[in-house]
């Protein structure tokens, strides 16, 4: 049990002991007596927080996107989760990809590869085409514990959906009470820009950055939000990387839309200039989509997090090592997209947001854990330290400084986009499922100990949505009864000749 620390939840903080029993928090209070044979963790002068939840990861992901896989991400469910626990993340939600558009087949694959897991996890499912089977499988998957579906407005020819498919997906998600997730860019514009950039001689990693301007993300975000408004469905916008996208989300919230904006640690904590490094190995590790942008965009993302426009900090951890990245040595379009972050997320976010005074420790807990649990409908089981909650707990020392490096991280990646960065504040103890799994710089984990956490549909974002639908219908039918044809007096019937 953590003893003598400052317990920090999203709503408050107080000095207390925490007693853990059978994988759950049994009690929280001062001067509690530890049960016999329990492990006591001295948390004096430190913060005791709910374990982090990363809602955006790609472990064991196939670069062929499930159809012709030639490259698989470096971290599997063992190494990726080991890195997560060392960094204070005790649950993640991974993106399962369909196989040739087949959602059910994709889910079966991910259930198998996840057997190596060492901590709690859940799944989103990507939707990359539209037909009756997809709609049916979405319903079946919600019964299996998936409550969110991702739609890509990028990656033409593999993952991208068009606007009609997106609307179908939105409607089906709403019907099921599942949250639609959108990667916001403009697939058609990207194809044009990528070709023009390549033809102009920018063939290296910098070409990736040049060919994905912020205007594409801004437009895609606005389009996704307006179509969600049309369907009247809550929507989750992943990896917001531009100030314009932040502004679009703020405008949608002002309109009354139910929208969750997600930032990723690399979007405000990584050095965007590195993608111009003349060393391909250095530059290629920064290739992700949308790209890491300049300091002004990063400032606006941090302001969005501090001001509540953006609600969650994730990672988009999609690890490909330097050998895999070399597939695009002469053509940036072939560089596997993805950066590391599952281990570094809490440390980078604390250093960028809490240390400068932009947010409080309680805000930090909300962004890194509580808001994720609420959004995906597993709160208060997760994201809270209180009696009855899962004993997923971290002890965080705000005074310890450490240096991030590929030589010391627990991912299997041979690079790290935060290489050499010194951060102040470190997770010194991680408790997962009531067991100490990270302490004194050492992991104590067991392959196969992880648990698939079913995510129920119709979470808080769907509460009262039917009433909003009724009000919307009524406001759009000023004449007569909604759903009934309007009877008009057409006067004397005209003859065919008069018409």
C-alpha positions as CSV (number, residue, x, y, z in Angstrom):
1,X,0.0,0.0,0.0
2,X,1.2,3.5,-0.7
3,X,1.6,5.3,2.6
4,X,1.9,9.0,3.5
5,X,1.7,10.4,0.0
6,X,-0.6,13.0,-1.5
7,X,-3.5,11.2,-3.2
8,X,-4.4,13.1,-6.4
9,X,-7.6,12.6,-8.2
10,X,-9.1,14.7,-11.0
11,X,-11.3,16.6,-8.5
12,X,-9.1,16.9,-5.4
13,X,-5.9,16.0,-3.6
14,X,-5.2,15.1,0.0
15,X,-2.6,13.3,2.1
16,X,-3.7,9.7,2.8
17,X,-2.7,6.1,2.9
18,X,-4.2,3.6,0.3
19,X,-5.0,0.0,1.3
20,X,-5.1,-2.5,-1.6
21,X,-6.8,-5.9,-1.4
22,X,-7.5,-8.5,-4.0
23,X,-6.6,-6.1,-6.9
24,X,-8.9,-3.3,-5.7
25,X,-8.6,-0.2,-3.5
26,X,-10.1,-1.2,-0.2
27,X,-9.8,2.1,1.7
28,X,-8.3,5.5,1.5
29,X,-7.6,7.6,4.6
30,X,-5.1,8.8,7.2
31,X,-3.1,6.5,9.5
32,X,-4.5,3.3,8.1
33,X,-3.0,0.1,9.3
34,X,-1.5,-2.1,6.6
35,X,-2.8,-5.7,6.5
36,X,-0.3,-8.4,7.4
37,X,2.1,-9.5,4.6
38,X,1.1,-6.4,2.5
39,X,3.9,-4.5,0.7
40,X,4.1,-0.9,2.1
41,X,5.4,1.8,-0.3
42,X,6.6,4.9,1.3
43,X,5.1,7.8,-0.7
44,X,6.0,10.6,1.7
45,X,6.6,13.8,-0.3
46,X,5.3,12.2,-3.5
47,X,2.0,12.1,-5.4
48,X,-0.1,9.0,-5.5
49,X,-2.2,9.0,-8.7
50,X,-4.5,6.7,-10.7
51,X,-2.4,4.8,-13.3
52,X,-2.3,6.4,-16.7
53,X,-4.6,5.2,-19.5
54,X,-3.3,5.6,-23.0
55,X,-6.2,5.5,-25.5
56,X,-4.2,5.6,-28.7
57,X,-1.6,2.8,-29.3
58,X,-0.6,0.5,-32.2
59,X,1.1,-2.6,-30.8
60,X,1.8,-5.5,-33.1
61,X,0.4,-3.4,-36.0
62,X,0.9,-4.5,-39.5
63,X,2.3,-1.9,-41.9
64,X,0.3,-3.6,-44.7
65,X,-2.8,-2.7,-42.7
66,X,-4.0,-6.2,-42.5
67,X,-4.0,-7.0,-46.2
68,X,-0.4,-7.4,-47.3
69,X,1.7,-7.0,-44.1
70,X,5.4,-6.5,-44.9
71,X,6.4,-4.6,-41.8
72,X,5.1,-5.1,-38.2
73,X,5.5,-2.6,-35.5
74,X,8.5,-3.2,-33.2
75,X,6.6,-3.5,-30.0
76,X,4.2,-6.4,-29.3
77,X,1.8,-6.6,-26.4
78,X,4.6,-7.7,-24.1
79,X,7.3,-5.2,-24.8
80,X,4.9,-2.3,-25.4
81,X,3.1,-2.9,-22.2
82,X,6.3,-3.4,-20.3
83,X,7.3,0.1,-21.5
84,X,3.9,1.4,-20.5
85,X,4.2,0.2,-16.9
86,X,7.7,1.6,-16.6
87,X,6.2,4.9,-17.5
88,X,3.2,4.8,-15.2
89,X,0.5,3.7,-17.7
90,X,-1.5,0.8,-16.4
91,X,-4.1,0.4,-19.2
92,X,-4.2,1.2,-22.9
93,X,-6.7,1.0,-25.7
94,X,-5.2,-0.4,-28.9
95,X,-6.4,0.1,-32.5
96,X,-7.4,-3.3,-34.0
97,X,-7.4,-3.2,-37.8
98,X,-9.6,-5.2,-40.1
99,X,-8.3,-7.8,-42.5
100,X,-9.2,-6.8,-46.0
101,X,-12.1,-4.8,-44.6
102,X,-13.3,-7.7,-42.4
103,X,-13.8,-6.4,-38.8
104,X,-14.5,-9.8,-37.2
105,X,-11.3,-11.3,-38.7
106,X,-9.3,-8.4,-37.6
107,X,-10.6,-8.7,-34.0
108,X,-9.7,-12.4,-33.9
109,X,-6.1,-11.6,-34.9
110,X,-5.7,-9.0,-32.2
111,X,-7.2,-11.3,-29.5
112,X,-4.4,-13.7,-30.4
113,X,-1.5,-11.3,-30.4
114,X,-2.7,-9.8,-27.1
115,X,-2.2,-13.1,-25.3
116,X,1.3,-11.8,-24.4
117,X,-0.1,-8.9,-22.5
118,X,1.0,-8.0,-18.9
119,X,-1.5,-5.4,-18.0
120,X,-5.1,-4.3,-18.7
121,X,-6.1,-3.3,-22.2
122,X,-9.0,-2.7,-24.5
123,X,-9.6,-2.3,-28.2
124,X,-11.0,0.2,-30.7
125,X,-11.8,-1.2,-34.2
126,X,-11.0,0.6,-37.4
127,X,-13.7,0.8,-40.2
128,X,-12.1,1.1,-43.7
129,X,-15.0,0.4,-46.0
130,X,-18.7,0.2,-45.8
131,X,-21.2,-2.7,-46.5
132,X,-23.8,-4.7,-44.7
133,X,-21.3,-7.0,-43.2
134,X,-19.3,-4.1,-41.7
135,X,-22.5,-2.7,-40.1
136,X,-23.4,-6.2,-38.8
137,X,-19.9,-6.8,-37.4
138,X,-20.0,-3.4,-35.6
139,X,-23.0,-4.6,-33.7
140,X,-21.4,-7.9,-32.8
141,X,-18.2,-6.3,-31.7
142,X,-20.0,-4.0,-29.3
143,X,-21.2,-7.2,-27.5
144,X,-17.6,-8.3,-27.4
145,X,-16.5,-5.2,-25.5
146,X,-15.6,-2.7,-28.2
147,X,-17.4,0.7,-27.9
148,X,-15.5,2.8,-30.4
149,X,-14.9,2.7,-34.2
150,X,-12.2,4.6,-36.0
151,X,-12.5,6.3,-39.4
152,X,-9.6,7.6,-41.4
153,X,-9.7,10.7,-43.6
154,X,-6.3,9.8,-44.9
155,X,-4.3,6.9,-46.5
156,X,-6.1,6.6,-49.8
157,X,-6.2,3.1,-51.2
158,X,-5.9,1.4,-47.8
159,X,-7.6,2.9,-44.8
160,X,-9.4,6.0,-46.0
161,X,-13.2,6.3,-46.1
162,X,-15.1,8.9,-48.2
163,X,-17.8,11.2,-46.8
164,X,-20.7,8.9,-47.6
165,X,-19.0,6.0,-45.8
166,X,-18.2,8.3,-42.9
167,X,-21.9,9.3,-42.6
168,X,-23.0,5.6,-42.7
169,X,-20.4,4.9,-40.0
170,X,-21.5,7.8,-37.8
171,X,-25.2,6.7,-38.1
172,X,-24.4,3.1,-37.2
173,X,-22.1,4.2,-34.3
174,X,-24.9,6.4,-33.0
175,X,-27.4,3.5,-33.3
176,X,-25.1,1.3,-31.3
177,X,-24.1,3.9,-28.7
178,X,-20.5,3.5,-29.8
179,X,-18.1,6.4,-30.1
180,X,-16.8,7.3,-33.6
181,X,-13.2,8.3,-33.8
182,X,-11.8,10.2,-36.7
183,X,-8.3,10.7,-38.1
184,X,-8.7,14.2,-39.7
185,X,-6.9,15.1,-42.9
186,X,-7.9,15.3,-46.5
187,X,-7.0,12.1,-48.4
188,X,-7.4,13.5,-51.9
189,X,-5.4,16.6,-51.2
190,X,-2.7,14.5,-49.6
191,X,-2.3,12.4,-52.7
192,X,-1.8,15.5,-54.8
193,X,0.5,17.2,-52.3
194,X,2.7,14.1,-51.9
195,X,3.2,13.7,-55.6
196,X,4.0,17.4,-56.1
197,X,6.4,17.3,-53.2
198,X,8.2,14.2,-54.4
199,X,8.4,15.6,-58.0
200,X,9.9,18.8,-56.6
201,X,12.9,16.8,-55.3
202,X,11.9,16.5,-51.6
203,X,12.1,12.8,-51.3
204,X,13.4,12.4,-47.8
205,X,11.5,12.6,-44.4
206,X,11.2,16.4,-44.8
207,X,8.9,15.6,-47.8
208,X,6.5,14.0,-45.4
209,X,6.3,17.2,-43.4
210,X,6.0,19.5,-46.5
211,X,3.2,17.4,-48.0
212,X,0.9,17.4,-45.0
213,X,0.3,21.1,-44.3
214,X,-1.9,22.2,-41.4
215,X,-4.7,23.3,-43.7
216,X,-5.4,19.6,-44.6
217,X,-5.9,18.8,-40.9
218,X,-7.9,21.9,-40.3
219,X,-10.2,21.1,-43.2
220,X,-10.6,17.4,-42.2
221,X,-11.4,18.3,-38.6
222,X,-14.0,20.9,-39.7
223,X,-15.6,18.4,-42.1
224,X,-15.7,15.5,-39.6
225,X,-17.2,17.8,-37.0
226,X,-19.9,19.2,-39.3
227,X,-20.9,15.7,-40.5
228,X,-21.1,14.6,-36.8
229,X,-23.3,17.6,-36.2
230,X,-25.5,16.6,-39.1
231,X,-25.9,13.1,-37.7
232,X,-26.0,14.4,-34.1
233,X,-23.5,11.9,-32.8
234,X,-20.6,12.5,-30.3
235,X,-17.2,12.3,-32.0
236,X,-13.6,11.9,-30.9
237,X,-10.9,13.6,-32.8
238,X,-7.5,11.8,-32.5
239,X,-4.0,13.3,-32.4
240,X,-4.8,17.0,-32.8
241,X,-1.6,18.5,-34.2
242,X,-2.6,21.9,-35.5
243,X,-3.8,25.1,-33.9
244,X,-6.5,25.3,-36.6
245,X,-7.9,21.9,-35.5
246,X,-7.9,23.2,-31.9
247,X,-10.0,26.1,-33.0
248,X,-12.4,23.9,-35.0
249,X,-13.0,21.8,-31.9
250,X,-13.5,24.9,-29.7
251,X,-16.1,26.2,-32.3
252,X,-17.9,22.8,-32.2
253,X,-18.1,22.8,-28.5
254,X,-19.5,26.4,-28.6
255,X,-22.2,25.1,-31.0
256,X,-23.1,22.5,-28.3
257,X,-21.6,19.5,-30.0
258,X,-20.3,16.6,-27.9
259,X,-16.7,16.3,-29.0
260,X,-13.5,15.0,-27.4
261,X,-10.2,16.4,-28.7
262,X,-7.1,14.3,-28.1
263,X,-3.6,15.6,-28.1
264,X,-0.5,13.4,-28.2
265,X,2.7,13.9,-26.3
266,X,4.7,14.2,-29.4
267,X,2.4,17.0,-30.7
268,X,3.6,19.4,-28.0
269,X,6.7,17.8,-26.6
270,X,8.9,16.7,-29.6
271,X,11.2,18.8,-31.7
272,X,9.6,19.4,-35.1
273,X,12.9,20.6,-36.6
274,X,14.5,17.1,-36.3
275,X,12.6,15.9,-39.4
276,X,15.0,18.1,-41.4
277,X,18.1,16.4,-40.0
278,X,20.5,15.3,-42.8
279,X,20.9,11.9,-41.1
280,X,18.0,9.8,-42.4
281,X,17.9,7.6,-39.3
282,X,17.4,10.7,-37.1
283,X,14.9,12.4,-39.3
284,X,12.8,9.3,-40.2
285,X,11.9,8.5,-36.6
286,X,9.8,11.7,-36.5
287,X,7.6,10.7,-39.4
288,X,4.0,10.5,-38.1
289,X,0.6,11.6,-39.4
290,X,-0.5,14.3,-39.0
291,X,3.1,15.5,-38.6
292,X,4.8,17.1,-35.6
293,X,4.4,20.8,-36.3
294,X,6.2,24.0,-35.3
295,X,6.3,25.7,-31.9
296,X,3.3,28.0,-32.5
297,X,1.1,25.0,-33.2
298,X,2.5,23.3,-30.2
299,X,1.8,26.4,-28.1
300,X,-1.9,26.3,-29.2
301,X,-2.2,22.6,-28.4
302,X,-0.9,23.2,-24.9
303,X,-3.3,26.1,-24.5
304,X,-6.1,23.9,-25.7
305,X,-5.2,21.3,-23.0
306,X,-4.9,24.0,-20.3
307,X,-8.2,25.6,-21.3
308,X,-10.3,22.4,-21.6
309,X,-10.7,22.5,-25.4
310,X,-8.6,19.3,-25.6
311,X,-9.5,16.7,-23.1
312,X,-7.0,13.9,-23.3
313,X,-3.3,13.3,-23.8
314,X,-2.4,10.0,-25.6
315,X,0.6,8.9,-27.6
316,X,-0.2,7.3,-31.0
317,X,2.6,4.9,-30.0
318,X,3.3,3.2,-33.4
319,X,6.9,2.0,-33.1
320,X,9.0,1.1,-36.1
321,X,12.7,0.8,-35.7
322,X,15.3,2.4,-38.0
323,X,15.6,-0.7,-40.2
324,X,11.8,-0.6,-40.9
325,X,12.0,3.1,-41.6
326,X,14.6,2.6,-44.3
327,X,11.8,1.2,-46.5
328,X,11.3,4.9,-47.4
329,X,14.9,5.8,-47.8
330,X,14.4,7.3,-51.3
331,X,10.7,7.9,-51.0
332,X,9.1,9.5,-47.9
333,X,5.7,8.0,-48.9
334,X,7.1,4.6,-48.0
335,X,8.4,5.4,-44.5
336,X,6.3,3.6,-41.9
337,X,4.4,6.3,-39.9
338,X,4.7,6.3,-36.2
339,X,6.7,7.5,-33.1
340,X,7.3,6.1,-29.6
341,X,5.7,7.5,-26.5
342,X,3.9,4.9,-24.4
343,X,6.7,5.0,-21.8
344,X,7.4,8.7,-22.1
345,X,3.9,10.2,-22.1
346,X,3.5,11.0,-18.4
347,X,7.0,12.4,-18.0
348,X,6.9,14.6,-21.1
349,X,3.4,15.9,-20.3
350,X,4.3,16.7,-16.7
351,X,7.5,18.5,-17.8
352,X,5.6,20.5,-20.5
353,X,2.4,21.2,-18.7
354,X,2.7,21.0,-14.9
355,X,6.3,22.2,-14.3
356,X,5.6,25.5,-16.2
357,X,2.4,26.0,-14.3
358,X,0.0,25.5,-17.2
359,X,-2.0,22.9,-15.3
360,X,-2.3,21.5,-11.8
361,X,-1.6,17.9,-10.7
362,X,-5.4,17.2,-10.6
363,X,-5.6,18.5,-14.2
364,X,-2.8,16.1,-15.1
365,X,-4.7,13.2,-13.7
366,X,-7.7,14.2,-15.6
367,X,-5.8,14.4,-18.9
368,X,-3.8,11.3,-18.5
369,X,-6.3,8.9,-16.9
370,X,-9.7,10.1,-15.6
371,X,-11.1,11.6,-18.8
372,X,-10.1,8.5,-20.8
373,X,-11.9,6.3,-18.3
374,X,-15.0,8.5,-18.5
375,X,-15.0,8.8,-22.3
376,X,-14.7,5.0,-22.7
377,X,-17.2,4.2,-20.0
378,X,-15.0,2.5,-17.4
379,X,-15.1,5.1,-14.7
380,X,-14.9,4.9,-11.7
381,X,-13.4,1.4,-12.1
382,X,-10.5,3.2,-13.7
383,X,-9.1,6.7,-13.5
384,X,-9.8,7.1,-9.7
385,X,-8.3,6.2,-6.4
386,X,-11.3,5.4,-4.2
387,X,-12.7,2.3,-2.5
388,X,-13.9,-0.2,-5.1
389,X,-11.7,1.1,-7.9
390,X,-9.1,-1.1,-9.6
391,X,-5.8,-0.9,-7.8
392,X,-3.9,0.7,-10.8
393,X,-1.8,3.3,-9.0
394,X,1.4,5.2,-9.5
395,X,3.7,7.0,-7.1
396,X,5.2,10.1,-8.8
397,X,8.1,12.0,-7.5
398,X,8.0,15.6,-8.8
399,X,11.6,16.3,-7.7
400,X,13.4,13.5,-9.5
401,X,15.1,14.4,-12.8
402,X,16.0,11.8,-15.4
403,X,17.2,11.6,-19.0
404,X,15.1,9.9,-21.7
405,X,17.1,7.6,-24.0
406,X,16.7,4.6,-26.3
407,X,19.5,3.0,-24.3
408,X,17.4,2.9,-21.2
409,X,13.8,2.7,-22.4
410,X,11.8,-0.6,-22.4
411,X,10.4,-0.4,-25.9
412,X,12.2,-2.5,-28.5
413,X,12.7,0.6,-30.7
414,X,16.3,1.4,-31.4
415,X,15.6,5.2,-31.4
416,X,13.6,7.6,-29.2
417,X,12.2,10.9,-30.4
418,X,13.0,12.4,-27.0
419,X,16.6,11.2,-27.0
420,X,18.7,13.1,-24.5
421,X,15.9,15.1,-23.1
422,X,16.1,15.7,-19.3
423,X,12.7,15.9,-17.6
424,X,11.9,16.7,-14.0
425,X,9.4,14.4,-12.4
426,X,9.3,10.6,-12.6
427,X,7.1,7.6,-11.9
428,X,9.0,5.7,-9.2
429,X,6.4,3.0,-8.4
430,X,3.7,1.4,-10.6
431,X,1.0,-0.8,-9.2
432,X,-1.1,-2.8,-11.7
433,X,-4.0,-5.1,-10.7
434,X,-2.9,-4.5,-7.1
435,X,0.7,-5.7,-7.6
436,X,3.9,-3.7,-7.6
437,X,5.2,-4.1,-11.1
438,X,7.7,-1.2,-11.3
439,X,10.0,-0.1,-8.4
440,X,13.6,0.9,-8.0
441,X,14.0,1.0,-11.8
442,X,13.0,-2.7,-12.2
443,X,10.0,-4.4,-13.8
444,X,8.3,-7.4,-12.2
445,X,5.9,-8.6,-14.8
446,X,4.6,-11.9,-16.1
447,X,3.6,-12.6,-19.7
448,X,-0.1,-13.4,-20.0
449,X,-1.1,-11.6,-16.8
450,X,-2.9,-8.9,-18.8
451,X,-6.7,-8.6,-18.9
452,X,-9.0,-7.6,-21.7
453,X,-11.3,-4.9,-20.3
454,X,-14.6,-4.8,-22.0
455,X,-15.7,-1.3,-22.8
456,X,-19.5,-0.8,-22.5
457,X,-21.5,1.2,-25.0
458,X,-23.6,4.2,-24.3
459,X,-21.2,6.0,-22.1
460,X,-21.6,9.5,-20.7
461,X,-21.3,11.2,-24.1
462,X,-24.6,9.5,-25.1
463,X,-26.6,10.5,-22.1
464,X,-29.7,12.6,-23.1
465,X,-28.9,12.3,-26.8
466,X,-32.4,11.1,-27.7
467,X,-33.9,14.3,-26.2
468,X,-31.5,16.4,-28.3
469,X,-32.6,14.5,-31.4
470,X,-36.2,15.2,-30.6
471,X,-35.5,18.9,-30.1
472,X,-33.4,19.0,-33.3
473,X,-36.2,17.4,-35.3
474,X,-38.8,19.8,-33.9
475,X,-36.7,22.8,-34.7
476,X,-36.4,21.7,-38.3
477,X,-40.2,21.1,-38.8
478,X,-41.8,24.5,-38.1
479,X,-44.9,23.5,-40.0
480,X,-47.1,20.6,-38.9
481,X,-46.0,17.6,-36.9
482,X,-42.5,16.2,-37.3
483,X,-42.6,13.1,-39.4
484,X,-45.9,14.0,-41.0
485,X,-46.4,15.4,-44.5
486,X,-47.4,19.1,-44.6
487,X,-50.9,19.5,-46.1
488,X,-51.0,22.7,-48.2
489,X,-53.9,24.4,-49.9
490,X,-52.9,24.3,-53.6
491,X,-56.0,26.2,-54.7
492,X,-57.8,25.3,-58.0
493,X,-56.3,22.3,-59.7
494,X,-54.4,23.4,-62.8
495,X,-54.9,21.7,-66.1
496,X,-52.0,19.9,-67.8
497,X,-51.9,22.7,-70.4
498,X,-51.6,25.4,-67.7
499,X,-48.7,23.6,-66.2
